[in-house]
Amino acid sequence: MLSTLAVLIACVSVMLMAAVLIQNPKGGGIDATFGGQAQQLFGAARSTDFIEKATWVLAGALVVLCVIAVLTVGSGGPATPADIPLQSR
């Protein structure tokens, strides 16, 4: 279960990085690095809205997946003397 969550977290992280890098820092929509083809396909306003919504959805998904992973692993608190094997004492 934890390895599946780790793979999902990695995939969402890569997609989030891509969504952030596609955005124009001046708020102009999809960057010209990609040839401006997406602006012709979506239109300038719609592409900005889509990328912004995708960024927020991916960020939320990343937070939820990280919380689920932490709950899956457990508390990870300090071990009690009863939990330590006899060879280590």
C-alpha positions in Angstrom: 0.0 0.0 0.0 2.7 2.4 0.9 4.7 1.8 -2.3 1.6 2.5 -4.3 1.1 5.8 -2.5 4.7 6.7 -3.1 4.4 6.1 -6.8 1.2 8.2 -6.9 2.8 11.0 -4.9 5.8 10.9 -7.4 3.4 11.0 -10.4 1.3 13.9 -9.0 4.5 15.8 -8.1 5.8 15.5 -11.7 2.5 16.6 -13.1 2.4 19.6 -10.7 5.9 20.7 -11.6 4.9 20.5 -15.3 1.7 22.6 -14.7 3.7 25.2 -12.8 6.4 25.4 -15.5 3.8 25.7 -18.3 2.4 28.9 -16.7 3.7 32.2 -17.9 5.2 34.1 -14.9 3.4 37.3 -16.1 0.0 35.6 -16.0 -0.3 35.5 -19.8 -1.2 31.8 -20.1 0.7 29.0 -21.7 4.3 30.0 -22.4 5.6 30.5 -26.0 8.1 27.7 -25.3 5.4 25.3 -26.4 4.9 27.1 -29.7 1.7 28.8 -28.7 -0.3 25.9 -30.2 -2.4 25.5 -27.0 -3.5 29.1 -27.2 -4.9 28.5 -30.7 -6.6 25.3 -29.5 -8.1 26.5 -26.2 -8.1 30.2 -26.6 -5.9 32.4 -24.3 -8.5 32.8 -21.5 -9.6 29.2 -21.4 -6.0 27.8 -21.3 -5.1 30.0 -18.4 -8.2 28.9 -16.5 -7.5 25.2 -17.2 -3.8 25.3 -16.2 -4.7 27.3 -13.0 -7.4 24.8 -12.0 -5.1 21.9 -12.8 -2.4 23.4 -10.6 -4.8 23.7 -7.7 -6.3 20.2 -8.2 -2.8 18.6 -8.4 -1.7 20.5 -5.3 -4.7 19.4 -3.3 -4.3 15.8 -4.5 -0.6 15.9 -3.4 -1.6 17.1 0.1 -4.3 14.4 0.4 -1.9 11.7 -0.7 0.8 12.8 1.7 -1.7 12.8 4.6 -2.9 9.3 3.7 0.7 8.1 3.5 1.5 9.5 6.9 -1.6 7.9 8.4 -0.7 4.6 6.7 2.9 4.6 8.1 1.6 5.3 11.6 2.8 7.6 14.4 6.5 6.6 14.4 6.9 7.8 17.9 9.7 6.8 20.3 10.0 3.1 21.0 9.3 1.8 24.5 11.8 -0.5 26.1 9.4 -3.4 25.5 9.6 -2.8 21.7 13.4 -3.0 21.6 14.8 -6.6 20.9 16.9 -8.1 23.7 20.1 -8.2 21.5 20.1 -4.4 21.2 19.9 -3.7 25.0 
